[in-house]
Amino acid sequence: MNERPRRNRKSAAIRDMIRETELHVTDFIYPLFLVDGKGISVPIASMPGISRYSEDLIIRQIEECIVLGLNNFVIFPAVEDSLKDKEASYAMRSDNFYLRTIRSIKQHFPEVCLMSDVAMDPYSSDGHDGYVLGGNIDNDRTLPILGRMAVHQAEAGIDIVGPSDMMDGRVQHIRESLDSAGFSDTSIMSYTAKYASAYYGPFRDALDSAPKFGDKKTYQMDPANKREALREAALDEAEGADYLMVKPALCYLDVIQTLKENTTLPIAAYNVSGEYAMLKAAGEKGWINYDKAMPEMLLSIKRAGADIILSYFAKEYAQMRGKG
């Protein structure tokens, strides 16, 4: 036999030398959940190891991550129901604890990259990503709200706004809003192919943001569709997105690869809460070797074509790399 592929696997040194995909701590954005108050750390039962933190403790979390080489974060606010309304008006209020915390983080750590969440659901009394009118999601009435939200976040110090709403035309509206307000350097990471997935459950537990009626299938993508993701990507790119995201990651590796092959923009993938929870649960049961399965899962997302990975595993992975 002239062809013996095993010769290229015969030692760790050789395997390391020809490895096609390398996973780095700098590939990650670490999601953090924020609550108002001080000295608050509330564990999320469906996401072992993940908690909601108040401003002072989230700053401590970021400080620990920086030591590990992890410098990119996306912040999600858990807002009290009493502050929610149909217009998501709390998102723009001057006393908004989310905006206050963004300013505080940037004062403490100006070097970190902060990404936001642009959607109505954390602030909406209806629990939907868009404005609800007559039992339907009104796309065009939502856009000005998202534009104002993005501008307020940019004013607070956000580096990358993340429209997660899946409204048509929102990237262009946000881009124009940011540019008009003098924030042409603020980037947009569009949730380009965000699927109506069953894997979001623990995230909604974390934010208490489940829809008050119906579901999100009229605006999030059908899990059966892949070519539709190309249409969404072409629109987002034309409207001014700087990054394109696929969400979830693990069940949509083919979509990540397809977008990677059809654009020159960086591709992000969101390794979502349900993917995190099922691996944690299997590891705690002893059904899999968690320490080996977790990096393997992350590597598969990078191998599929993701340049950036949003993952609740990010801090643990950084700690694992530090020990190695």
C-alpha positions in Angstrom: 0.0 0.0 0.0 1.5 3.3 -1.1 -1.3 5.3 0.6 -1.2 4.9 4.4 -3.0 7.9 6.0 -2.1 6.5 9.5 1.5 7.6 9.0 0.2 11.1 9.6 -1.4 10.1 12.9 1.5 8.1 14.4 2.5 10.6 17.1 1.1 13.6 19.0 3.8 15.8 17.5 2.8 14.9 13.9 -0.9 15.2 14.6 -0.3 18.7 16.1 1.8 19.7 13.1 -0.9 18.9 10.4 -4.0 19.8 12.4 -6.4 21.5 10.1 -8.5 23.4 12.7 -7.3 25.2 15.8 -9.5 26.6 18.5 -8.3 29.7 20.3 -9.7 31.6 23.3 -9.8 34.7 21.1 -12.4 33.0 18.9 -15.1 33.3 21.7 -17.7 35.8 22.8 -18.9 34.9 26.3 -22.6 35.6 27.1 -23.4 37.1 30.5 -26.8 37.6 32.1 -27.3 40.9 34.0 -29.8 41.9 36.7 -30.4 45.1 38.5 -29.1 45.5 42.1 -25.9 44.8 44.0 -24.2 41.7 45.3 -26.7 39.5 43.4 -25.7 36.1 41.9 -28.7 33.9 41.0 -27.9 30.4 39.5 -29.9 29.4 36.5 -31.2 25.9 37.2 -31.4 24.8 33.6 -27.9 26.1 32.9 -25.5 24.6 35.5 -22.6 26.9 36.2 -24.3 29.9 34.7 -25.8 32.7 36.8 -27.5 36.1 36.6 -25.2 38.7 38.0 -25.6 42.3 39.2 -23.3 45.0 37.9 -20.6 44.6 40.6 -20.4 40.9 40.1 -20.5 41.0 36.3 -17.5 43.3 36.5 -15.7 40.7 38.6 -16.6 38.0 36.1 -15.1 40.0 33.3 -12.0 40.7 35.3 -11.5 36.9 35.8 -12.1 36.3 32.1 -9.5 38.9 31.1 -6.9 37.0 33.1 -7.7 33.9 31.0 -7.3 35.8 27.7 -11.1 36.1 27.1 -11.9 39.7 26.1 -15.2 39.5 24.2 -18.6 39.6 25.9 -22.3 39.8 25.0 -24.6 41.1 27.8 -28.3 40.1 28.2 -30.5 42.0 30.7 -33.1 40.2 32.8 -35.7 43.0 33.2 -38.5 43.0 35.8 -42.0 42.6 34.4 -43.1 45.9 36.0 -40.7 47.7 33.6 -42.0 46.1 30.5 -44.5 47.5 28.1 -45.6 47.2 24.4 -43.1 49.8 23.2 -40.1 48.3 25.1 -39.6 51.9 26.3 -37.4 50.9 29.2 -34.7 50.0 26.7 -34.3 53.8 26.0 -34.7 55.1 29.5 -31.8 57.1 31.1 -32.0 55.0 34.3 -31.8 51.7 32.4 -29.5 49.4 34.4 -28.3 47.7 31.2 -27.0 50.9 29.7 -25.5 51.9 33.1 -23.7 48.6 33.4 -22.3 48.9 29.9 -20.8 52.3 30.8 -19.4 50.9 34.0 -17.8 48.0 32.2 -16.2 50.3 29.6 -14.9 52.6 32.4 -13.3 49.6 34.2 -12.1 47.7 31.1 -12.0 50.0 28.0 -10.0 47.3 26.1 -12.8 44.7 26.1 -15.2 44.2 23.2 -18.8 44.4 24.3 -21.7 43.2 22.2 -25.4 44.0 22.9 -28.7 42.4 22.2 -31.1 44.4 20.0 -34.6 43.0 20.2 -37.8 44.0 22.0 -38.4 40.7 23.9 -36.3 41.5 27.1 -38.4 44.7 27.5 -41.7 43.8 25.9 -44.8 43.0 27.9 -45.8 40.6 25.1 -42.5 38.7 25.2 -42.0 39.0 21.4 -39.0 40.3 19.5 -41.2 42.8 17.6 -44.1 45.1 18.2 -47.4 43.2 18.6 -50.5 44.7 16.9 -53.7 42.7 16.7 -52.1 39.5 17.6 -49.4 39.8 14.9 -45.8 41.0 14.9 -45.8 44.3 13.0 -42.4 44.3 11.2 -42.3 48.0 10.1 -43.5 49.4 13.4 -40.7 47.5 15.1 -37.8 49.0 13.1 -37.8 52.5 14.6 -37.8 51.0 18.1 -34.8 48.8 17.2 -33.0 51.8 15.7 -33.4 53.9 18.9 -32.4 50.9 21.0 -29.2 50.4 19.0 -28.3 54.1 19.3 -28.7 54.2 23.0 -26.5 51.1 23.3 -23.8 52.7 21.1 -23.9 55.8 23.3 -23.3 53.7 26.3 -20.2 52.2 24.8 -21.2 49.0 22.9 -18.8 48.0 20.2 -21.0 45.6 18.3 -24.8 45.7 18.3 -26.5 42.4 17.8 -30.0 42.5 16.2 -31.5 39.2 17.2 -35.1 40.0 16.2 -35.2 38.7 12.6 -37.4 41.6 11.4 -37.0 42.3 7.6 -34.9 45.4 6.9 -33.7 45.9 10.4 -30.0 45.8 9.6 -30.4 48.7 7.1 -32.6 50.7 9.6 -30.1 50.2 12.4 -27.1 51.1 10.2 -28.8 54.3 9.1 -29.8 55.1 12.7 -26.3 54.6 14.0 -24.7 56.6 11.2 -27.1 59.5 11.6 -26.3 59.6 15.3 -22.5 59.7 14.7 -21.8 56.0 15.5 -20.5 54.9 12.1 -17.8 52.9 13.8 -20.3 50.8 15.8 -20.4 47.3 14.2 -23.5 45.2 13.5 -23.4 41.4 14.1 -26.7 40.3 12.5 -28.5 37.2 13.7 -28.8 36.3 10.0 -30.0 32.7 10.2 -31.8 32.5 13.6 -34.0 29.4 13.6 -37.2 28.8 15.5 -35.4 26.2 17.6 -36.3 24.1 20.6 -32.9 24.7 22.0 -33.6 28.2 23.4 -35.5 27.0 26.5 -32.9 27.6 29.2 -32.1 31.1 27.8 -35.7 32.0 28.2 -35.6 30.7 31.8 -32.6 33.0 32.3 -34.3 36.1 31.1 -38.0 35.3 31.8 -38.6 36.3 28.2 -40.9 33.6 26.8 -43.7 34.9 24.5 -46.9 35.6 26.3 -48.8 34.0 23.4 -48.0 31.9 20.3 -44.5 31.3 19.1 -41.8 33.0 17.0 -42.2 31.0 13.8 -43.5 34.0 11.7 -40.1 35.7 12.1 -37.5 33.1 13.0 -36.5 30.6 10.3 -37.9 27.2 9.7 -35.4 24.5 10.8 -36.0 22.7 7.6 -34.6 25.4 5.4 -31.0 26.0 4.4 -31.2 28.0 1.1 -33.3 30.6 2.8 -30.3 31.4 5.0 -28.4 32.4 1.8 -31.2 34.9 1.0 -31.1 36.3 4.5 -27.3 36.6 4.3 -27.4 38.4 1.0 -29.9 40.9 2.4 -28.0 41.5 5.6 -24.7 42.0 3.8 -26.3 44.5 1.4 -27.9 46.4 4.3 -24.6 46.9 6.0 -23.9 44.0 8.4 -20.3 43.5 9.5 -20.8 39.9 10.7 -23.3 37.2 9.9 -24.5 34.8 12.6 -26.1 31.3 12.6 -28.1 30.3 15.7 -28.2 27.6 17.0 -24.8 26.1 16.1 -24.7 22.4 16.7 -27.7 21.3 14.6 -26.9 23.9 11.9 -23.3 23.1 11.1 -24.3 22.7 7.5 -25.7 26.3 7.4 -22.5 27.6 9.0 -20.5 26.0 6.3 -22.8 27.2 3.5 -22.6 30.8 4.6 -18.9 30.6 5.0 -18.6 29.4 1.4 -20.8 32.2 0.1 -19.6 35.4 1.8 -16.4 37.1 2.7 -17.9 38.5 5.9 -16.9 36.9 9.2 -19.3 34.1 10.3 -20.4 33.8 13.9 -22.2 30.9 15.5 -24.2 30.9 18.7 -23.7 27.7 20.7 -27.0 28.1 22.5 -28.3 27.4 26.0 -30.0 24.1 25.1 -26.8 22.8 23.5 -24.9 23.8 26.7 -27.6 22.3 29.0 -27.7 18.9 27.3 -23.9 18.5 27.4 -23.8 19.6 31.0 -26.6 17.1 32.0 -24.9 14.2 30.2 -21.6 15.0 31.9 -23.1 15.2 35.3 -24.8 11.8 34.8 -21.5 10.3 33.8 -22.9 9.3 30.4 -20.1 11.1 28.5 -16.6 12.4 29.3 -17.5 16.1 29.6 -13.9 17.4 29.6 -13.4 15.8 26.2 -16.8 16.3 24.7 -17.0 20.0 25.4 -13.9 21.0 23.3 -14.9 18.5 20.6 -18.3 20.2 20.3 -16.7 23.7 20.1 -14.1 22.4 17.6 -16.9 21.1 15.3 -18.4 24.6 15.2 -15.0 26.1 14.2 -14.4 23.4 11.7 -17.7 24.0 10.0 -16.6 27.6 9.3 -17.3 29.8 12.3 -14.8 32.6 12.8 -16.5 33.6 16.1 -18.3 31.4 18.6 -20.7 32.7 21.2 -20.7 30.1 23.9 -21.5 29.6 27.6 -18.6 27.2 27.6 -16.1 30.0 26.8 -14.8 30.7 30.3 -14.5 26.9 31.1 -12.7 26.4 27.8 -10.3 29.2 28.6 -9.7 27.8 32.0 -9.0 24.3 30.5 -6.6 25.9 28.0 -4.8 27.7 30.8 -4.3 24.4 32.7 -3.0 22.8 29.6 
